[in-house]
């Protein structure tokens, strides 16, 4: 069963025109947080990519332009949640590994640093394209650890990963 089938079985999926949140997650079968955490995002639409990567090795700007095309079809979106996960098979592929090395990552790279970098890239790219700050979606970072069924969020103030349960208002 693929990730889309799993989501359809456990959560209501809405079209872009009705979504208030866009979830960007990994296409790995283990990349999807538990449905009780995803309910915080309703109504939401989702995008799956290898490793939930936004900044592609090929062309960073194309990734933001593609996301902006999605947002153009989603007028109600107030939040974008980028969700990485531990044990990602994509992160171990040679192309991704080489890309991370070029960005200054060592052989062992902490996922929270990758998440911080991706969220900052996404925030800057989205904010630069929105003329009206009131309509610019807020960008959030989540890290899902399927081994222990745990979801953390990237706290904007501290730059630390904190338990999602510690912030009940992060119902985005």
C-alpha positions in Angstrom: 0.0 0.0 0.0 1.4 3.4 -1.0 1.3 6.6 1.0 -1.6 8.0 -0.9 -3.7 4.9 -0.2 -2.8 5.1 3.5 -3.9 8.7 3.7 -7.2 8.1 1.8 -8.1 5.3 4.3 -7.3 7.4 7.4 -8.1 11.0 6.7 -10.4 13.1 4.6 -8.5 14.5 1.6 -9.7 17.8 0.1 -8.9 19.5 -3.1 -6.5 22.4 -3.3 -9.3 24.9 -3.5 -10.6 23.9 0.0 -7.2 23.2 1.7 -6.1 25.5 4.5 -2.8 23.6 4.9 -0.4 22.1 2.5 1.6 19.2 3.9 4.9 18.4 2.1 6.0 15.0 3.1 8.2 12.1 1.9 6.9 9.5 -0.5 8.4 6.7 1.7 5.8 4.5 3.3 7.2 5.5 6.7 7.2 9.2 6.0 3.7 9.9 7.1 3.1 11.0 10.7 0.2 9.3 12.6 -3.3 10.3 11.6 -4.0 11.9 15.1 -1.2 14.4 14.4 -2.3 15.0 10.8 -5.8 15.9 12.0 -4.3 19.1 13.3 -3.9 20.2 9.7 -7.4 19.6 8.5 -8.6 20.6 5.9 -5.3 19.9 4.1 -3.9 18.8 0.8 -0.5 17.1 0.5 2.5 17.0 -1.8 4.9 14.0 -1.7 8.5 14.2 -2.9 11.5 12.0 -2.3 12.8 12.9 1.1 10.2 15.8 1.3 13.0 17.8 -0.4 12.1 21.3 -1.6 15.5 22.5 -2.5 16.4 20.1 -5.3 20.0 19.5 -6.3 19.1 20.6 -9.9 17.5 24.0 -9.4 16.3 25.5 -6.1 14.2 28.2 -7.8 12.3 25.7 -9.9 11.1 24.0 -6.6 9.7 27.3 -5.3 8.1 28.2 -8.6 6.4 24.8 -8.6 5.1 25.3 -5.1 3.9 28.8 -6.1 1.9 27.2 -8.9 0.3 24.9 -6.4 -0.5 27.8 -4.1 -2.1 29.7 -6.9 -4.7 26.9 -7.0 -5.1 27.0 -3.3 -6.5 30.4 -2.3 -7.3 29.4 1.3 -3.9 28.0 2.3 -2.7 29.6 5.5 0.0 27.1 6.4 2.7 25.0 4.8 4.1 22.1 6.8 7.3 20.5 5.7 7.6 17.1 7.3 10.9 15.1 7.2 11.3 11.7 8.8 14.1 9.6 10.2 15.2 6.5 8.4 14.5 8.1 5.0 15.7 5.9 2.2 16.1 8.9 -0.1 18.7 10.6 2.2 20.9 7.5 1.6 20.9 7.7 -2.2 24.2 8.8 -3.8 22.6 11.8 -5.5 21.1 13.2 -2.3 24.3 12.4 -0.4 26.4 14.2 -3.0 24.0 17.2 -2.9 24.2 17.4 0.9 28.1 17.1 0.9 28.2 20.1 -1.6 26.1 22.0 1.0 28.7 21.3 3.7 27.2 18.2 5.3 29.5 15.5 6.6 28.9 11.8 6.2 26.5 11.9 9.1 24.2 14.9 8.9 21.6 15.7 11.5 18.1 15.7 10.1 17.2 18.7 12.3 19.8 20.8 10.4 18.4 19.6 7.1 14.9 20.6 8.3 16.1 24.0 9.4 17.8 24.6 6.1 14.7 23.5 4.1 12.3 25.5 6.2 14.4 28.7 5.9 14.7 28.1 2.1 10.9 27.6 1.9 10.1 30.7 4.0 12.4 33.0 2.1 11.1 31.7 -1.3 7.4 31.9 -0.4 7.7 35.3 1.3 9.7 36.8 -1.7 6.8 35.9 -4.0 3.9 37.2 -1.9 3.3 40.9 -2.2 0.7 41.0 0.5 2.2 39.7 3.8 -1.3 39.0 5.2 -1.9 36.3 2.6 1.6 34.7 2.9 1.2 31.2 4.3 3.1 30.5 7.5 5.8 27.8 7.1 6.3 25.1 9.7 8.8 22.3 10.0 8.0 18.9 11.5 10.3 15.8 12.0 8.6 12.5 12.3 10.4 9.5 13.9 8.5 6.4 12.9 10.7 4.2 15.0 9.3 5.7 18.2 6.1 7.2 16.7 7.1 10.7 17.6 6.6 14.1 15.9 8.6 17.2 16.8 8.2 20.7 15.4 10.8 23.2 14.7 10.4 26.1 17.1 10.9 29.4 15.3 12.1 31.2 18.5 14.7 28.7 19.6 15.5 26.8 16.5 15.1 23.6 18.4 12.9 20.6 17.8 10.2 20.4 20.5 7.5 17.8 21.0 4.5 18.6 18.9 2.4 17.8 22.0 4.1 20.7 23.8 2.4 23.2 21.6 -1.3 22.4 21.3 -1.8 25.7 19.5 0.3 24.4 16.7 -2.9 23.0 15.2 -1.6 25.3 12.4 
